[in-house]
Each structure stands twice: as C-alpha cells, then as structure tokens.
Amino acid sequence: MATVNYEIREGDSDSTVILHVPHASREIPVAVRDDLLLDELALNRELDAMTDTDTDLLAIAARNQAKLKPWIFQNKLSRLVIDPERFPDDREVMNSIGMGAVYRKTSNGEDLRKFDGARDAALLHSYFHPYAAALEETVRSIAISKGCVTIIDVHSYPRFEHLNGVNKGQRRPAVCLGVDDFHTPAWLQNLAQSHFSRAGDVIINEPYAGTYVPLSLYRVDSRVSSVMMENREDTISGAGLSRSATVLADLIDAIEESR
C-alpha cells in the first residue's frame, strides 16, 4: 500500500484560507528511490536544487501568527515522487523537458528515470490522484460551508535558473506573485502584491506563472480564489523567514477581513 503523501492541518472553524505547501519535503519511499537512476550524491544534489526548502516552516510560522489559523495542506513526499502541481496529461508544458507530473529528467537535464509508461501510471494512481482528491475535497468543503475559499500556494525558487527549464532569461524578484485570470480577482492580487512588497521587489507571473487550483474546480468554481507566493530562496533564508512569515500572516488576516 502506498504511503499517504499528504498532511492536513485543520484551520480555525471560521477560516477560509488554505496554505498549500507542495514542494518542501525531501522524503522518497524506498520503492520509488530504487527506480531512480541517480547515485546518492547526485540525488542529494537534485533534492537541494528542487526542494522548496523551509516553505513548510514558513507556512507554520504564518499560521501561528494569523488571527484565524489557516488550513495547511502539505505534501509529505518529495516532488521527485510525483509533482502534484503539474497537469497529469498532455496539457502540461513541462512534459516537453521531461518534468511533467512524473519527472523523467533532472533540473540539469540528466536522466532521472527510464521511460516506463506503466510505472508512471502506477505513480499517478498511488500518489498524484489521492493527493489531488484530498485537496479538492478540502477546498470544496470550505467553499460549500463558508461560501468562498482562498488558496495561497507557498513556494521558493533558486536565485539562478535551472539548466533544464522553459522560463529562460526572466527576471527573478524577491517574490514572484503567481496569479490566474479566473481565480485571482483584482482585490486579491492587489492585497497580495501590497503585502509581498514588504519582503522585497514583486513581479507578477515571472519567472513562474499561475497558481494552484484543483483540476475539477479550475476555471469552473468562482468561489475558489488563489495566489502563489513564490519566494526567491534568499528572501526566506535566515532572518528573512520570520519577516516573510509575518508578511504571509498579515495577508491571511487581510483576506479574512475582506470577506
């Protein structure tokens, strides 16, 4: 039986905010590790490159400071197992570089896995779809009970672009604010931009664009709003973690107060 690959921390009863933390873990189940082509040294380097280090700590610190504790939905496994934020089909643009829902290439373009469609389907069945279903249910239940729900997608990214990427040569601000033209209303974008600017310069949808919404609700349910907080890694290192946690907590408070 596959490891349950998500953890849900319930928010306060009146909370309408979910902090989604998809890429903070380095854990890889043994059966999945055995299928990876990298030796231990190379695997640790790849985990260093691809893990959104300390974003779990950022979410917890913000939750502890917020007036209403938000929900936290966190991936317990590394994105090298499956990436829950990719499309699991041909819609995913990262398929072109071998980094779709199941990565076949590393961040520098080396082989991570051999091609095996049956294995990929099994990984999606065991990890991707249960994760997506649990997050969808969490989002849907809050939307039904409260009339609205806001996802804040919590990430970090490196100061220098990966060799194997699709967003070459773009600016790399202290905070990239990811928005969606359906699920990020103007009031939410303005609130997020105003708050994130306290951590440094903010650019919208660059170098990463968009924000997570469960696929069954995507561009369908207007009760679901979402923004992405993509922190450049040095923004949340050292003393920056505490500052960014306060920024995020204040944004959570502002979202709740706007209802």
MIPARO-692484 format. One record per residue (C-alpha): residue in one letter; x, y, z. Coordinates in steps of 0.001 Angstrom, whole numbers. Each point is the difference from the previous one (the first is absolute). Layout:
<nodes>
<residu->A | east->X | north->Y | up->Z> $
...
</nodes>
This chain:
<nodes>
<residu->M | east->0 | north->0 | up->0> $
<residu->A | east->1356 | north->3429 | up->-954> $
<residu->T | east->1049 | north->2462 | up->2672> $
<residu->V | east->-2590 | north->2715 | up->680> $
<residu->N | east->1810 | north->2918 | up->-1579> $
<residu->Y | east->-1814 | north->2975 | up->1486> $
<residu->E | east->-664 | north->1543 | up->3383> $
<residu->I | east->-2955 | north->2227 | up->825> $
<residu->R | east->67 | north->2426 | up->2916> $
<residu->E | east->-3492 | north->1267 | up->621> $
<residu->G | east->-500 | north->3714 | up->315> $
<residu->D | east->-2207 | north->1865 | up->2433> $
<residu->S | east->-3696 | north->-602 | up->-494> $
<residu->D | east->-539 | north->3332 | up->-1775> $
<residu->S | east->3138 | north->-168 | up->-2162> $
<residu->T | east->-358 | north->257 | up->-3770> $
<residu->V | east->3731 | north->-128 | up->-842> $
<residu->I | east->2076 | north->-3055 | up->-940> $
<residu->L | east->3794 | north->140 | up->-142> $
<residu->H | east->1101 | north->-2556 | up->-2587> $
<residu->V | east->3589 | north->-1238 | up->469> $
<residu->P | east->764 | north->-2449 | up->-2828> $
<residu->H | east->3794 | north->-50 | up->-321> $
<residu->A | east->1558 | north->225 | up->3489> $
<residu->S | east->747 | north->-3692 | up->618> $
<residu->R | east->3101 | north->-2025 | up->-914> $
<residu->E | east->-1522 | north->-3376 | up->917> $
<residu->I | east->-73 | north->-2722 | up->-2667> $
<residu->P | east->-1460 | north->-3472 | up->712> $
<residu->V | east->2482 | north->-2856 | up->-450> $
<residu->A | east->-1909 | north->-1565 | up->-2893> $
<residu->V | east->39 | north->3305 | up->-1871> $
<residu->R | east->3654 | north->654 | up->838> $
<residu->D | east->984 | north->-3364 | up->-1472> $
<residu->D | east->-1318 | north->1124 | up->-3386> $
<residu->L | east->2032 | north->3219 | up->-133> $
<residu->L | east->3210 | north->-30 | up->-2040> $
<residu->L | east->2003 | north->2379 | up->2203> $
<residu->D | east->2539 | north->-1089 | up->2597> $
<residu->E | east->-354 | north->1390 | up->3526> $
<residu->L | east->2259 | north->2986 | up->-578> $
<residu->A | east->-1778 | north->993 | up->-3211> $
<residu->L | east->-3407 | north->-574 | up->1578> $
<residu->N | east->831 | north->2270 | up->2925> $
<residu->R | east->1145 | north->2682 | up->-2426> $
<residu->E | east->-3272 | north->-321 | up->-1889> $
<residu->L | east->-1993 | north->223 | up->3215> $
<residu->D | east->1969 | north->3117 | up->919> $
<residu->A | east->-887 | north->1499 | up->-3378> $
<residu->M | east->-3671 | north->-966 | up->-83> $
<residu->T | east->-1223 | north->171 | up->3599> $
<residu->D | east->-1760 | north->3178 | up->1144> $
<residu->T | east->2022 | north->17 | up->3203> $
<residu->D | east->-1644 | north->1478 | up->3115> $
<residu->T | east->-3314 | north->765 | up->-1674> $
<residu->D | east->-1588 | north->-2391 | up->2505> $
<residu->L | east->1531 | north->2028 | up->2832> $
<residu->L | east->-1208 | north->3197 | up->-1665> $
<residu->A | east->-3570 | north->-1295 | up->-151> $
<residu->I | east->23 | north->-1171 | up->3619> $
<residu->A | east->1457 | north->3287 | up->1256> $
<residu->A | east->-2601 | north->1991 | up->-1938> $
<residu->R | east->-2791 | north->-2228 | up->1295> $
<residu->N | east->1147 | north->568 | up->3570> $
<residu->Q | east->-49 | north->3785 | up->-467> $
<residu->A | east->-3300 | north->315 | up->-1855> $
<residu->K | east->-3095 | north->1127 | up->1899> $
<residu->L | east->-1970 | north->-2868 | up->-1521> $
<residu->K | east->2197 | north->-3064 | up->-443> $
<residu->P | east->-116 | north->-1044 | up->-3675> $
<residu->W | east->-96 | north->-3549 | up->-1230> $
<residu->I | east->3278 | north->-1524 | up->-1171> $
<residu->F | east->42 | north->-2675 | up->-2696> $
<residu->Q | east->3539 | north->-1330 | up->-362> $
<residu->N | east->1663 | north->-2557 | up->-2231> $
<residu->K | east->1879 | north->-2463 | up->2239> $
<residu->L | east->2114 | north->-1367 | up->-2851> $
<residu->S | east->2512 | north->1505 | up->-2390> $
<residu->R | east->-1170 | north->1345 | up->-3328> $
<residu->L | east->2379 | north->-2573 | up->-1525> $
<residu->V | east->-2655 | north->-2604 | up->881> $
<residu->I | east->-2770 | north->1906 | up->-1795> $
<residu->D | east->-538 | north->3713 | up->-428> $
<residu->P | east->-3560 | north->700 | up->1156> $
<residu->E | east->-83 | north->3380 | up->-1730> $
<residu->R | east->513 | north->-1276 | up->-3531> $
<residu->F | east->-2779 | north->-980 | up->-2369> $
<residu->P | east->38 | north->-3818 | up->-180> $
<residu->D | east->-584 | north->9 | up->-3758> $
<residu->D | east->973 | north->1682 | up->-3276> $
<residu->R | east->-1017 | north->3463 | up->1256> $
<residu->E | east->3217 | north->189 | up->2033> $
<residu->V | east->2624 | north->2165 | up->-1739> $
<residu->M | east->2776 | north->-1453 | up->2161> $
<residu->N | east->-473 | north->-3358 | up->-1714> $
<residu->S | east->2146 | north->1431 | up->-2789> $
<residu->I | east->3066 | north->-18 | up->2273> $
<residu->G | east->-775 | north->-3229 | up->1836> $
<residu->M | east->-1342 | north->1691 | up->3128> $
<residu->G | east->-3726 | north->-640 | up->-95> $
<residu->A | east->-1962 | north->-1585 | up->2836> $
<residu->V | east->2564 | north->-2829 | up->119> $
<residu->Y | east->3497 | north->1353 | up->-597> $
<residu->R | east->2172 | north->-1856 | up->-2486> $
<residu->K | east->2737 | north->2634 | up->-109> $
<residu->T | east->1878 | north->1915 | up->2670> $
<residu->S | east->306 | north->3748 | up->405> $
<residu->N | east->3143 | north->-57 | up->-2164> $
<residu->G | east->-1457 | north->-2314 | up->-2648> $
<residu->E | east->1513 | north->-3330 | up->1060> $
<residu->D | east->-2082 | north->-3172 | up->45> $
<residu->L | east->-1846 | north->-491 | up->3289> $
<residu->R | east->-2083 | north->-3002 | up->-1045> $
<residu->K | east->-148 | north->-2311 | up->-2975> $
<residu->F | east->-3097 | north->366 | up->-2155> $
<residu->D | east->-2730 | north->-2300 | up->1358> $
<residu->G | east->-3597 | north->956 | up->-643> $
<residu->A | east->-1408 | north->-2715 | up->2260> $
<residu->R | east->2181 | north->1141 | up->2891> $
<residu->D | east->-1034 | north->3622 | up->-531> $
<residu->A | east->-3666 | north->-1013 | up->42> $
<residu->A | east->559 | north->-1922 | up->3229> $
<residu->L | east->1655 | north->3014 | up->1645> $
<residu->L | east->-2887 | north->2227 | up->-1044> $
<residu->H | east->-2470 | north->-2557 | up->1360> $
<residu->S | east->1809 | north->-429 | up->3313> $
<residu->Y | east->1040 | north->3581 | up->710> $
<residu->F | east->-1260 | north->2679 | up->-2404> $
<residu->H | east->-3700 | north->-795 | up->-138> $
<residu->P | east->-514 | north->-641 | up->3762> $
<residu->Y | east->1805 | north->3265 | up->775> $
<residu->A | east->-2089 | north->1926 | up->-2519> $
<residu->A | east->-3230 | north->-1552 | up->1285> $
<residu->A | east->780 | north->841 | up->3626> $
<residu->L | east->911 | north->3590 | up->-822> $
<residu->E | east->-3061 | north->387 | up->-2195> $
<residu->E | east->-2220 | north->-1264 | up->2816> $
<residu->T | east->1590 | north->2432 | up->2460> $
<residu->V | east->-465 | north->2937 | up->-2373> $
<residu->R | east->-3535 | north->-991 | up->-947> $
<residu->S | east->-1132 | north->-517 | up->3597> $
<residu->I | east->1157 | north->3488 | up->1033> $
<residu->A | east->-1579 | north->1561 | up->-3094> $
<residu->I | east->-3307 | north->-1695 | up->820> $
<residu->S | east->-10 | north->777 | up->3722> $
<residu->K | east->1396 | north->3551 | up->-190> $
<residu->G | east->-1016 | north->1098 | up->-3479> $
<residu->C | east->3593 | north->654 | up->-1066> $
<residu->V | east->3537 | north->-1310 | up->400> $
<residu->T | east->3440 | north->1421 | up->-780> $
<residu->I | east->3048 | north->-2137 | up->-740> $
<residu->I | east->3427 | north->1521 | up->598> $
<residu->D | east->2506 | north->-2150 | up->-1858> $
<residu->V | east->3279 | north->196 | up->1962> $
<residu->H | east->3256 | north->-524 | up->-1913> $
<residu->S | east->3639 | north->991 | up->-224> $
<residu->Y | east->2312 | north->106 | up->-2997> $
<residu->P | east->3773 | north->272 | up->-561> $
<residu->R | east->1877 | north->3200 | up->-762> $
<residu->F | east->1269 | north->-1475 | up->-3270> $
<residu->E | east->-2113 | north->-1771 | up->-2597> $
<residu->H | east->211 | north->-3756 | up->-529> $
<residu->L | east->1740 | north->-1221 | up->-3141> $
<residu->N | east->-3070 | north->-2097 | up->-830> $
<residu->G | east->-2838 | north->2505 | up->-51> $
<residu->V | east->-2542 | north->1765 | up->-2190> $
<residu->N | east->217 | north->3493 | up->1509> $
<residu->K | east->3445 | north->1080 | up->-1133> $
<residu->G | east->1336 | north->3514 | up->497> $
<residu->Q | east->-2823 | north->1339 | up->2132> $
<residu->R | east->297 | north->2302 | up->2992> $
<residu->R | east->325 | north->-1591 | up->3446> $
<residu->P | east->-1555 | north->2314 | up->2597> $
<residu->A | east->-31 | north->-417 | up->3762> $
<residu->V | east->-3580 | north->-1211 | up->-373> $
<residu->C | east->-1686 | north->-1222 | up->-3162> $
<residu->L | east->-3753 | north->478 | up->351> $
<residu->G | east->-1796 | north->-2690 | up->-1972> $
<residu->V | east->-3525 | north->827 | up->-1115> $
<residu->D | east->-2717 | north->-1468 | up->-2201> $
<residu->D | east->-2409 | north->2095 | up->-2040> $
<residu->F | east->-2999 | north->-2010 | up->1262> $
<residu->H | east->939 | north->-912 | up->3575> $
<residu->T | east->1909 | north->3132 | up->1068> $
<residu->P | east->-2447 | north->2903 | up->293> $
<residu->A | east->1419 | north->3519 | up->-36> $
<residu->W | east->-545 | north->537 | up->3727> $
<residu->L | east->2067 | north->-3100 | up->823> $
<residu->Q | east->2782 | north->858 | up->-2432> $
<residu->N | east->213 | north->3510 | up->1427> $
<residu->L | east->68 | north->-1255 | up->3596> $
<residu->A | east->2694 | north->-2558 | up->-778> $
<residu->Q | east->2150 | north->2441 | up->-1940> $
<residu->S | east->-235 | north->2610 | up->2747> $
<residu->H | east->941 | north->-2469 | up->2724> $
<residu->F | east->2717 | north->-1864 | up->-1912> $
<residu->S | east->1735 | north->3283 | up->-844> $
<residu->R | east->984 | north->233 | up->3658> $
<residu->A | east->2363 | north->-2935 | up->-630> $
<residu->G | east->1618 | north->1559 | up->-3085> $
<residu->D | east->-739 | north->627 | up->-3659> $
<residu->V | east->-3040 | north->-1784 | up->-1441> $
<residu->I | east->-631 | north->-1000 | up->-3613> $
<residu->I | east->-3203 | north->-1648 | up->-1192> $
<residu->N | east->259 | north->-3385 | up->-1755> $
<residu->E | east->3754 | north->187 | up->-523> $
<residu->P | east->2013 | north->-2203 | up->16> $
<residu->Y | east->-2884 | north->-2330 | up->927> $
<residu->A | east->-3600 | north->539 | up->-1020> $
<residu->G | east->-3354 | north->-1038 | up->1367> $
<residu->T | east->-1166 | north->-1498 | up->3262> $
<residu->Y | east->-1461 | north->-3295 | up->1148> $
<residu->V | east->-3685 | north->-864 | up->-161> $
<residu->P | east->-1307 | north->-3603 | up->88> $
<residu->L | east->-549 | north->-1150 | up->-3562> $
<residu->S | east->-3701 | north->-801 | up->393> $
<residu->L | east->-616 | north->3558 | up->1240> $
<residu->Y | east->2395 | north->1778 | up->-2342> $
<residu->R | east->-1721 | north->2752 | up->-1987> $
<residu->V | east->-3336 | north->-1423 | up->1184> $
<residu->D | east->-583 | north->1079 | up->3613> $
<residu->S | east->331 | north->3730 | up->621> $
<residu->R | east->-293 | north->-544 | up->3753> $
<residu->V | east->3602 | north->-1241 | up->-144> $
<residu->S | east->2643 | north->2723 | up->-126> $
<residu->S | east->3745 | north->-561 | up->-28> $
<residu->V | east->3391 | north->1719 | up->-37> $
<residu->M | east->3537 | north->-1351 | up->-31> $
<residu->M | east->2701 | north->1315 | up->2333> $
<residu->E | east->3213 | north->-1029 | up->-1786> $
<residu->N | east->2854 | north->1187 | up->2211> $
<residu->R | east->3526 | north->246 | up->-1353> $
<residu->E | east->1945 | north->-2270 | up->2345> $
<residu->D | east->2093 | north->2768 | up->1549> $
<residu->T | east->-3190 | north->1913 | up->833> $
<residu->I | east->-942 | north->-2614 | up->2610> $
<residu->S | east->3467 | north->-974 | up->1207> $
<residu->G | east->1256 | north->1037 | up->3433> $
<residu->A | east->-1925 | north->2922 | up->1463> $
<residu->G | east->-1989 | north->216 | up->-3222> $
<residu->L | east->-2105 | north->-2995 | up->1036> $
<residu->S | east->-1480 | north->1849 | up->2975> $
<residu->R | east->-630 | north->3130 | up->-2071> $
<residu->S | east->-1710 | north->-1955 | up->-2779> $
<residu->A | east->-2085 | north->-1948 | up->2518> $
<residu->T | east->-1312 | north->3281 | up->1405> $
<residu->V | east->-732 | north->1234 | up->-3519> $
<residu->L | east->-1909 | north->-3202 | up->-765> $
<residu->A | east->-1886 | north->74 | up->3309> $
<residu->D | east->-1031 | north->3597 | up->-616> $
<residu->L | east->-1227 | north->-938 | up->-3478> $
<residu->I | east->-2061 | north->-2825 | up->1494> $
<residu->D | east->-1545 | north->2464 | up->2461> $
<residu->A | east->-735 | north->2474 | up->-2798> $
<residu->I | east->-1691 | north->-2691 | up->-2097> $
<residu->E | east->-2212 | north->-1055 | up->2898> $
<residu->E | east->-870 | north->3613 | up->803> $
<residu->S | east->-999 | north->631 | up->-3625> $
<residu->R | east->-2755 | north->-2602 | up->107> $
</nodes>
